[in-house]
């Protein structure tokens, strides 16, 4: 296998591994633009994967499985919205509770219904989304350079892969070119002004979390009946947390979100490919080195955002707290976030209500620099004194 074939193989794997991240990050984008911090993306993805696998196995229909996954994810989103919007509860506690509940209930139901240790039975080819061969793929395979990219990377993917990349410009259009998107961003920026205009803030936020539930349903369905052929215990493997990090990395913008997810997918694909491979002058490189590369890519934007939120903090403190956040993101759901100190994480996800210090050179936090207050709602714009 020459180097170009290796590049094509890694690129194809990057596309496949990035799809659930793209769907989930776009889900978090809609939710957080409306002022609802959604750390329960992991649980929604896992719950929709279980529902999709069960329904697809019972009905032999991938599309019915997709519908079941979306319904399950939307239901969990409404639970999160009821706790966070209607009752004004702590958004982080609500999201973590959803993650823990789904991580346990999927195992219990899988064992009770199928008796396979929390797994669902293997799905038949009719119950899964089949690859789509684009016209001219076999003929173009013989064309140098361009042919293998078209035949092996662009062609041969399932329908959810193409829907994921179509969802990126569609999300941009909804957020920046429609009345709904304008009101959604206004709710996140200044809910008081939206309420003064006679628009229901609660209903807009409920619609935002429902959009997030739909996109998480696509992500979970892709994991269960497109990428795999069954539901496996904890098969999301922290992808919801990684998507949340990609959302912060991309500064809550749809197109940069896609590229951030592709970056994390590439690091994951490279880690899978280099496992057991010999590197000249180094030898066999542990796979943890490439996992650590993804951790470093999470750490840098986290430290930069924390520095902009509170410029008086030192870089060393920002690095320490950014490392804690990355460990929380990369840990498995049962192990996080309770063993880690929660105060630095809360400080990272919040902006102090007090005005900035007397120095005029320090700008006041805005929604672009630090979009969340202490209670998880978006911060209002304030001018420097």
C-alpha positions, 0 to 999 in steps of 0.5 A: 500500500503506497502513501496515497492509498493510506491517505485515501483510507484515513480520509474515508475513515475521517468522514465516517467518524466525523458524522456523529460529531457533526450532527451532535455539535450542530444540535448543541449549536441550536441549543446554546444559541438560545441560551440553553447549555446542553451537556446532555448531548451524550445521553441523547445520542446514546438513547436514540442509538438504543431506540433506533437499533431496537425498532430497526430490529423489530420492524426490519426498517432503517427509516422506522429506526431513524424515526424512533431515534429522533422521537427518543432524543426529542423526548429527552430534550423536552425533559431537559427543557422542562427542567431548565426552561420551565422550572429554571433548574440548573442546566448542567445538573439536568444534562448530567442526570440525563447522561447517567440515566440513559447510560444505565437504562439502556443496559437494563432494558437491553438485558431485559428485552434481548438477554445479551448483556445490554446489546441488541441482536445483530441487524440484517442488511435490510435494517440498515442504511446501505451505502450509496454508489454514485454514478460513474464511481467504478469508472472514475476509480481508474483516473489518477488522484481524483478517481480514488477520492471520488470512488472511495471517499465521496461515493459509497457512503450512506444517506446519513453521511450526505445529510450531515454535510447538507445540515451544515449550510442548512443550519447556517441558513436557518440561523442567519437568514430566517426570522426564526434564527434571528429570534433564536439568536436574540433570545440567547443574546438578550432575552429581556428585549425579546420578551419586551417585543411580545415574543415568547422566550420559553417557546423559542427555547423549547423549539431550539431544544427540539431542534437539538433533539432531532439532530441528536437523533440522527447522530445516534441512529448513525451510530447504531444502524449505519456505522454499526449493525447493533447497539453496544453498551456505551457505544457513544464513547464520549462523542457528545462531550467531544462534540461540545468541545468542537462547538467551543473550538468553532466559536458557535458557528456552523461551518467552523463546527464542521471543520472542527469535527473533521479535525477530531475525526481525523485524529481518531482515524489516525489513531486507529490506523497507527495502532500497532504500526512501526514508525521510522526511528521511533518504533511502535507508537502507543495509540494514547499519543494520538488520543493525546493530540485530540486532548491538546486540540481541546485544551488550547481553545479552552484556555484561550476562551477562559483567558478572554472571559477573565483577563486577570487570571494567569495562564497557568491557572487557565491551563490547569482549569482547561486540563480539568475540562478536557479530562471531563470531556474525554472521560467515560460518562460514569467516571465524570464529572464527579471525581473532578473539582467542579468549581473550576469547571463552573467558573469556566462555563460562567461569567461573573455578574460583577462589573469588570475591574476599574482598568479601562483596558479590560473589556466587559465580557460579551456574548462573543467572548464568554456566552454563559452566565453563572446560571448557564443563561447567555450573558447580556452585552455590557459596555466598558465603564 
